[in-house]
Amino acid sequence: MEKRVTFNERWLPYLLVAPQIVITLVFFFWPSGQAIWQSLLVEDAFGGNTKFVWFDNFLQLFNDPAYYASARVTVVFSALVASIGLALSLLLAVMADRLIRGATVYKTFLIWPYAVAPAVAGVLWFFMFHPSLGTLVRPLRWMGFDWNPLLNGNHAMVMVILAATWKQISYNFLFFLAGLQSIPKSVIEAAAIDGARPLRRFWTITFPLLSPTTFFLLVVNLVYAFFETLGTIDTMTGGGPSKATETMVYKVYVDGLLGGNLGGSAAQSVILMIIVIGLTAIQFRYVEKKVTY
């Protein structure tokens, strides 16, 4: 029999929801409205002289080759961070779900990176991959590989992708592990009795039952790659070399805070917000159809 929660006071449900509504209004809708309004203006770096220019900021962006270059970098960066992060996290979660000795310590070590700030993660990985001081560069030099992310854009992109992926693996691991532990063991045992090998059991039983978790993490990881990697990129490469790692969110930061182009930066943030909302809507519209609840 379904249990329903009843409230004796009509105002109590609204009171319980009010904190979340206030947080959403203050930290999402109000800044979004400010960004949309500011994208229609041209003003100096201190906001003293302001002129309403309609959509001139957007037209300048669409005629700027550097903006399209940052969009291409963002597509490559986001796709690789999301796909590699999800794949590695799922692999680690499957290994942790097995009954092995020292599983608690193993799981604890995998969770720790999530507590590291993006900027700190960037500094750590930059030192490990520094062309002169990096500990991970020495094996590459011994193999004859000339690693230099300070001059080679591809090397810098690989370094940033590794750092951003490592930072997000712990978050994905927690959800994948919880999803694996919620799958009834009787279903897996029944498939094993029927003669299904471990790999076949995973693809035909385990992975379909993990599809809600995978879909949720896909949306979260794309949002993470688009927005939350600014600190990592800033501390590691600063968008270089030659803007090879300048993503759209980092270009918003550079043009707005460092360049003083407040209107153009606001227009970029509006476009970025529309892109992320559109990608999320597409995922819910088409990808969710393949999710098994």
C-alpha positions in Angstrom: 0.0 0.0 0.0 1.4 3.4 -1.0 2.2 5.8 1.8 1.5 9.4 1.3 2.8 12.3 3.4 0.1 14.7 4.6 0.7 18.1 6.1 -1.6 19.5 8.7 -0.6 23.1 7.8 -1.0 24.3 4.2 2.0 26.6 4.5 4.4 23.9 5.7 5.2 22.4 2.3 6.0 25.9 0.9 8.2 26.6 3.9 10.2 23.4 3.4 10.8 24.2 -0.3 11.5 27.9 0.3 15.3 27.6 1.1 15.9 25.7 -2.2 13.8 28.2 -4.2 15.7 31.1 -2.6 19.1 29.5 -3.4 18.0 28.9 -7.0 16.8 32.4 -7.4 19.8 34.1 -5.9 22.6 31.9 -7.3 21.1 30.9 -10.7 18.2 33.0 -12.0 19.5 36.4 -10.8 23.1 36.0 -12.1 21.7 34.6 -15.4 19.4 37.6 -15.8 22.3 39.9 -15.1 24.4 38.1 -17.7 21.7 38.4 -20.3 21.2 42.1 -19.6 25.0 42.8 -19.6 25.5 40.9 -22.9 23.4 43.7 -24.5 25.6 46.4 -23.2 29.1 47.9 -23.9 30.8 49.3 -20.8 34.2 50.1 -19.6 36.1 47.8 -17.2 34.7 49.7 -14.1 31.1 49.8 -15.3 31.1 53.6 -15.5 30.2 54.3 -19.1 27.4 52.1 -20.4 25.8 51.9 -23.8 23.0 49.7 -25.0 24.0 48.0 -28.2 21.4 45.2 -28.7 23.1 42.1 -30.2 26.4 43.7 -31.3 28.4 41.7 -28.8 27.0 38.4 -30.2 27.7 39.5 -33.8 31.3 40.3 -32.9 31.6 36.8 -31.3 30.2 35.0 -34.4 32.8 36.9 -36.6 35.7 36.1 -34.3 37.8 33.1 -35.4 39.3 32.8 -31.9 35.8 32.1 -30.5 35.3 29.2 -32.9 38.7 27.9 -32.0 37.8 27.9 -28.3 34.5 26.1 -29.2 36.5 23.3 -31.0 38.8 23.0 -28.0 35.8 22.7 -25.7 34.2 20.0 -27.8 37.3 17.8 -27.8 38.1 18.5 -24.1 34.6 17.8 -22.8 34.1 14.7 -24.9 37.4 13.2 -23.8 37.1 14.1 -20.1 33.5 12.7 -19.9 34.2 9.5 -21.8 37.6 8.7 -20.2 36.3 9.6 -16.7 33.2 7.5 -17.0 35.1 4.5 -18.4 37.9 4.5 -15.8 35.4 5.1 -12.9 33.3 2.2 -14.0 36.3 -0.1 -14.3 37.5 0.9 -10.8 34.0 0.5 -9.3 33.7 -3.0 -10.8 37.0 -3.9 -9.3 36.1 -2.4 -5.9 32.8 -4.3 -5.9 34.5 -7.6 -5.8 35.3 -9.3 -2.5 39.0 -8.6 -2.3 41.4 -8.1 0.7 41.9 -4.5 1.7 38.8 -3.3 -0.2 38.0 -0.6 2.4 41.5 1.0 2.0 41.2 0.7 -1.8 37.8 2.5 -1.8 39.1 5.2 0.5 42.1 6.0 -1.7 39.8 6.3 -4.7 37.5 8.8 -2.9 40.3 11.1 -1.7 40.9 13.0 -5.0 37.3 14.4 -4.9 38.3 16.5 -1.9 41.1 18.2 -3.9 40.3 21.6 -5.3 40.5 22.0 -9.1 43.3 24.6 -8.8 45.3 22.3 -6.5 44.8 19.4 -8.8 46.1 21.5 -11.6 49.3 22.4 -9.7 49.9 18.8 -8.7 49.6 17.5 -12.3 51.6 20.4 -13.7 54.5 19.5 -11.4 54.3 15.9 -12.4 54.3 16.7 -16.1 56.7 19.7 -16.0 59.2 19.3 -18.9 62.2 19.8 -16.6 61.1 18.8 -13.1 58.3 16.4 -13.6 58.6 12.9 -12.2 56.4 11.4 -14.9 58.4 13.0 -17.7 61.6 11.1 -17.0 60.2 7.8 -18.3 59.0 9.6 -21.4 62.4 11.0 -22.0 64.0 7.6 -21.6 61.7 6.3 -24.3 62.8 9.1 -26.6 59.6 11.1 -26.4 60.2 14.9 -26.4 57.5 15.9 -23.9 57.0 19.7 -23.5 53.5 21.0 -22.7 54.9 24.5 -22.5 55.5 24.6 -26.2 53.4 21.8 -27.7 49.6 22.4 -27.7 48.7 18.7 -28.0 50.9 17.8 -25.0 49.2 20.6 -23.0 45.8 19.3 -24.0 46.7 15.7 -22.9 48.0 17.0 -19.6 44.9 19.1 -18.8 42.5 16.2 -19.8 44.4 13.8 -17.5 44.2 16.3 -14.6 40.5 17.1 -15.1 39.6 13.4 -15.5 41.5 12.4 -12.4 39.7 15.1 -10.4 36.3 13.7 -11.4 36.9 10.0 -11.2 36.2 9.9 -7.4 32.7 11.4 -7.9 31.9 9.0 -10.7 33.3 6.1 -8.7 31.0 6.7 -5.7 27.9 6.6 -7.8 29.0 3.6 -9.9 29.9 1.7 -6.8 26.6 2.4 -5.1 24.8 1.4 -8.3 26.7 -1.9 -8.5 26.0 -2.7 -4.9 22.2 -2.1 -5.4 22.0 -4.8 -8.2 20.6 -8.0 -6.7 23.2 -10.7 -6.5 20.6 -13.3 -7.3 20.3 -12.0 -10.9 24.0 -12.3 -11.5 24.2 -15.7 -9.9 21.3 -16.9 -12.0 23.1 -15.8 -15.2 26.3 -17.5 -14.0 24.4 -20.8 -13.4 23.0 -20.5 -17.0 26.6 -20.4 -18.3 27.1 -16.7 -19.0 30.7 -15.7 -18.7 31.7 -12.7 -16.6 32.0 -10.3 -19.6 28.7 -11.3 -21.0 27.0 -11.0 -17.6 28.4 -7.5 -17.3 27.2 -6.2 -20.8 23.8 -8.0 -20.7 22.8 -7.6 -17.0 25.1 -5.3 -15.0 25.6 -2.4 -17.4 21.8 -2.1 -18.4 20.9 -2.0 -14.7 23.5 0.7 -14.3 22.0 2.8 -17.1 20.2 5.3 -14.8 23.4 6.0 -12.9 25.4 6.2 -16.2 22.9 8.7 -17.7 23.0 10.9 -14.6 26.8 10.9 -14.5 27.0 11.7 -18.3 25.0 14.8 -17.7 27.0 15.8 -14.6 30.4 15.1 -16.3 29.5 17.3 -19.3 28.5 20.1 -17.1 31.7 19.6 -15.1 33.9 19.7 -18.2 32.2 22.8 -19.5 32.3 24.9 -16.3 34.2 23.4 -13.4 37.6 22.9 -15.1 38.5 26.6 -15.2 40.7 26.4 -12.1 42.6 23.4 -13.5 43.2 25.0 -16.9 44.2 28.3 -15.3 46.9 26.8 -13.0 48.3 24.4 -15.5 48.4 26.2 -18.9 46.6 29.5 -18.7 44.9 28.5 -21.9 48.2 28.1 -23.8 50.3 27.4 -25.5 48.9 29.6 -28.3 45.4 29.1 -26.8 45.5 25.4 -27.5 43.8 24.7 -24.2 41.5 27.8 -24.0 38.0 26.4 -23.5 34.9 28.5 -23.8 34.6 29.0 -20.1 38.2 30.0 -19.8 37.8 32.5 -22.6 34.9 34.1 -20.7 37.3 34.5 -17.8 40.1 35.9 -19.9 38.0 38.4 -21.9 35.9 39.5 -19.0 38.2 39.7 -16.0 41.6 40.1 -17.7 40.6 41.9 -20.9 37.9 44.1 -19.4 35.4 43.3 -22.2 32.5 42.9 -19.9 29.8 42.9 -22.6 31.5 40.4 -24.8 32.3 38.1 -21.8 28.6 38.2 -20.8 27.6 37.3 -24.3 29.9 34.3 -24.2 28.5 33.2 -20.9 25.0 33.4 -22.3 25.9 31.3 -25.3 27.7 28.8 -23.1 24.6 28.5 -20.9 22.4 28.0 -23.9 24.7 25.3 -25.2 24.8 23.4 -21.9 21.0 23.6 -21.5 20.6 22.4 -25.1 22.9 19.5 -24.6 21.2 18.5 -21.4 17.8 18.7 -23.1 19.0 16.5 -26.0 20.3 13.9 -23.5 17.0 13.8 -21.7 15.1 13.7 -25.0 17.1 11.0 -26.8 19.6 9.3 -24.5 17.2 8.7 -21.7 15.1 6.5 -24.0 17.8 3.8 -23.7 17.8 4.0 -19.9 16.3 1.1 -18.1 14.6 2.1 -14.8 
